Amino acid sequence: MSLPVPYLASRTLTVVKPIDTSGARRVVNLGLNESWLGTPPGAIEAIRATAESVHRYSDPGCKAMRAAIGSTFSLDPARIVCGNGSEELLDAIGRVYARAGDEILFPAYSFLQFAIVAYRIGARAVEVPLAANFAVDVDAILAAVTPATRVVFLANPNNPTGVAVPMADVARLARELPSHIVLVLDAAYAEYVDPAEAMKNYEITDRHPNVVVTRTFSKAYGLAAARAGWAYAHPDMATALNNVRGIGNVNGMAQAAAAVAIAAQDFVREVRERTAEGREYLHGRLRSLGFELSPSVANFAFARLPGAPAGWAQETVARLARQGFVFRSNEDYGLPDWLRVTVADKADLDEMLDLLAVEVDAADTKLAVEG
């Protein structure tokens, strides 16, 4: 008996990796870039209140959520599209603006979802080489454009490297990219940078009808499980995306929580400040252990141990997971020597870093013996 044959072969790319934490007395997840600072005041209460009417369908147009977002950032709610996390919106953009055989461009070592969007529709995922220190090269992106290019994804700050693209470079990319190509500014980690800089994403979108900005409530707003995201785009693009997104794609509880959370910008400021302090501390401890770091501005560190034996990063991730600390190795990004560690409570970071120090000492000892 024959079995169905998928158009796409199985791939190793996966946004969330399985990890064995068996034997751990408790688990501290430092691998998903979740916020350890919780949710804004009133968000959980909004979820509880909305749960009372869970037997009713939520507003398919996300009117209150869009109004709250628009009010916070002085944006036209009619140009806001809400999604089941920003991932759904990235996928919708791919489905609307690209087809099999087209090309979707993005800088190398970008969010895995960009390549997955291309694979889902049979488009070609094209990775554009970076400059030194994981810096995005706008000239290289523009040079990689071909007649088949339909979408360019740009994560800013990027995941997994945490590197930010100067907004002047983003503006130049939008200005010089052919106007029939969609430029997606994935700003999932924009809450961790200067708010004035993040606002420039919308100004660029206002100037260029082929540009769309995507945002999420999963990181700084602490609503990862709610699955709520949004996009800001030209009215024609917003209409097109609304035509393909799921009906009722954002559940009522997520809508209510998002509407409360978006207004809590004082909370977001505190998250940004405390995360910056924690990131600086984490960077300092990792440097003292001999790690090389990317210039991350997000809520995580991206680090490698120079000279470590092959496979050390993966083995270290596995060993520490069994001791209760989960973080991410990045072989599926093509960076097998690099680790991504989320900023968290200092006590948790210290406990994890003490365990990591043991792994570093063991690697040093092994290298000394073999050398």
N, C-alpha and C positions, 0 to 999 in steps of 0.2 A: 504494500500500500504506500503510495507516495504521500508526502507531507507538503504543506504550504511552503513556498520558498519566498523569503523576504526580499524585497528589492534592495535593502541595505543589509550587508553582512554584519554580524555581531562586532561591536567595537569596544575598545577598552575605555573610551571616554565616559566618565560618569561624574556628575556634579557632587553626589554624596557617596562616599566610599564606606563599605561595611568594615567594621572593626571589632575585634574580639576583646571584650572587657571582662571576660569571665575571671572570677577570683578577686576582683577589686571590691573593697569594702564600700567604696562610694566612687562615683564617676564624675569627673569635672571635664566637661567637653570644651576644649579649646580649639576645636577643628572646624566649626561652622560659622565663626565670626558673629555669634549671637552677642547681644549686649547683656552684661552681668548687672546692669543698673536698673533692670525692670522696665515697667511701662509708665507712661505719663499719668499724672493724677486724673482719675475719673474714667480712664479707658476700661479698666476691668469692670467697674460699676456699669458702664454702658453695655458691656457684653452681657452681664448678668441680667440687666433690665430687658435687653432685646431677646434674650433666651426665653423669656416668658411667652413670646409670640413666635417661637421657632416653627410652629405648625403652619405659619403663613409664609408665602413667598416674600422674599426681599424685593426692594425697589430695583428693577432691572436697569434703570437708568442712573443709579447711584447719585440721585439729585442732591441729597444733603451732603454727601461726602464730597462731591465736586464743588458744591457751594463753599464748603469749609476750606478746601484747598485753595480755591480761587480767592477767597477773602484773605487768607494768610499771606499769599504771595502776589496779590493784586493781578490775578490772571483771569481771563474770561472762562467761566465754567463750561461754556459750550465747546471750548477747545481742549477740554480735559477728558481723557478716556481712562476708566478704571479697570483694573485687571486683577486676576487671581495671583497676586504677586506681580512684580515687573516681568518675570519670566514669561507669563502668558502673553504679555504685550510684545516682547521681543519675538516670540513665535508668530504672533499675528502679523507683525511687520514683515517677517520673512514670507509668510503665506500670501500676503497681499501684493508685495512688490517684487517677488522673485519666483522663478519657475525652474524646472529641471534644465540643467545645462547652463544656467546663469551663474554668475560669480558673486560671492559674498566676501568682502574684504574685512580684515581686522588685523591689528598689530599682533605679532607673535606673543605667545604666553598670555593671551587674554582669557577672559571668562570662558569656560568650556561651552557654555550654552550657545555662544555664537556659532561655533562649529556644528553643534547639534542642530540648531535651526537650519543650517544649510543641508545637513544630511537628511533631515525630515522631508525636505521638498526635492531632494535630488540635485540641489545646486552644488557648485564647487566651492569649498571653503578655502580661501586664499590667505595664508598668514604672511604678513609683511614684516621683514626684519626690523629689529630695534637698533637704536644707537647704544652707546655705553651706559651701564648702570640701569638697564631696562627702560631707558627713555624712549618715548614714541618719536619717530622720525616722520614728520608731516610730508616732507619731500618724497620719502620712500613710499608713503601711502599714495600720493598723487601719481607717482611714477608707475605704480602697480595697477592703476585703473586701465581697463581694456574695454572694448565695445560690449563685452559680456557682463561688465560690472553693473549690479543693480542696487546693492546695499553695502554701506560701510558702517561697521560697528566700532564705536570707540568708548571704552569704559574709562571713566575719569572721576575719582582715582580708580586704578585698575585692580582687579582681583585675578591672580593671587599675589602680584608683586607689591601692591600698595602704592605704586608710583603715580603721581599726578601729572597731567599734561597742562602746561601754562595756558590760560584762557586765550591769550593772544594767538597761540598756535592753533587752538580749537577754532577761533574766529577765522584764521587764515584758511584752514582746511575747508570750512563751510563756504568761504568766499570763492575758493579756487576749484572746488569739486564741481564737476558738471551738474547742472541743475536738475537733470533727469534721474540722478542717483540719490537715493535716500541716505541721509547721514543720521545715524542713531547715536545720541549722546546718552550713554547708560550711566546715570549719576547715582547709582545705588549707595555709594559711600560719600556723597557730597556733603552730608551733614557734618563730616569730620574736618572739613576745610572752612576757610573764611566764608561766611554766608554771603558777603558781597561778591565774592568770586563765583559762588554757586549760582547766584542770581543771573550771572552773565549767560548761562545756558539758555534762559528764556529770552533774553535780548537777542541772542543769535537766532533762535527759532523765529522770533518776530520778523527778523530781517530776511530769512531764507525759508520759503515754503516747503523745501525738501528736507528740512531738519526736524527731528522729533527728539524730545527729551523723555527719558524714562526714570521714574523714581520708585522707591519702595519704603514700606513701613517695617520691614523685617529687621533692620539693623539698629540705627540710633533710637527709633521709636519703640523698640522692644516688643514688636508684634509679629514675631517670626511665624508662630503657629496660626495666626489669623489669616495669612495669605492675602495681603492687600498691597496693591501697587497702583501706579497711575502714570499717564503719559500726557505731555503737552505738545500740541502740534497745530499746524495750519488747519483751518476748518475743514477743508476738503480731505485732508489726511485723517482727521478725527472721524469724519463720517465713514471713510473707508474702513478704519479699524473697528468702529462700532458695528459695521456690517458683518464682521467675521468673529468677533469675540463671542463667548458663550452667553446665552441668555441666563441672567441670574448668576453670572460668573463670580461676583463678589458676594459672599453670604451676608445676611443681615447683621450678624454680630460683628463681622469684620468691618462693615460699613460704619456701624455706630462707633466702634472703637477708633477707627481712622479719623472720623469727623471730630472726635474729642482730641485725639493725639496731635493732629496737625496744628491745632491752636496753641499747644503747649510749647511754644518756642523757648521759654525760659528753661524748661526741662531739657530741651535739646541742647541749649547752650551749656548746661551743666554736664550733660553727657559728653559733649565735644571737649570741654576743658578737662574733665576727669580722665577721659580716654587718652588725651594728649599726654597728661602726666603719667599715666600707666604705660603708654607706649614708650615714652622716654626711659622710664625705669626698666622695662623689659629689654629695650635696646641696650642699655648700659650693662645689664647682667649678662646678656648674650655676648656682647663684645668682650667682657671680662673672661668668658669661657673660650674665647678664640674664634667666635663666629664672625663671618662676613655678612653684612646686612644690605638689603636694598633700602633706598630712601623712602620707606613707606610713610604715608600720611593718613592711612586708614586705621581701623581698629584692630590691627594685627601686625605682627612682625613677620618678615620674610627673610630667612637666614640659611646659610650653609656653613658647614665646618670644613675649611680647606684641608685637603690632604686626607680626609676620612676614607676608610676602605670602601670599595664598591658595595653597595647595598646597606651601608651603615644607617642611612636615614630611614629606610623602610624597617630595618630590624629595631631601631630605636623607637620608632612609632609603635611597633607591635609590643615591645617590652614595657614601655611606659603605659600603654593602654591597659595592660593586665595589672598595672599598679594604680589604675584609676585616673590617668591623665591622657586625654585624647587630643592629639593635634594631627596635622595633615602633612604627608609626604606628597611629592608632586611629580611622580614619574609619568602620570597621565597627561601632564602639561609639557612633557619633554624636558623636565628639570628634576631628574631623580635625586640630585644631591641637596635639594632645597627643602626646608621645612616652613610651614606656615603656622604661626601660633597666635591665637586670639588674645587680645588684652583682657584681663580679668581682675578679680579681687587680688590684692597684693599678697595676702596669705596663701591663696591658691597658687599664684605664680611662684612664690618662694618655694613652696613644697615641690612643685614641678621642676623648677630650675635646679634644686638640690639633687633630684633624681637624674636630671639631664647631665649634671656635672659628673656623676658617676659614669655615665655612658661616654662622656668625652674623655675622662681619664682612662677608661678601658680601651678606647680607640687609640689614644696616644701610646699606651703601653704596647698594644699590638703592633703599631707602626715601628716603635723602637726595637722590639724583638725582631721583626721581619727586616728592619733596616740594617 
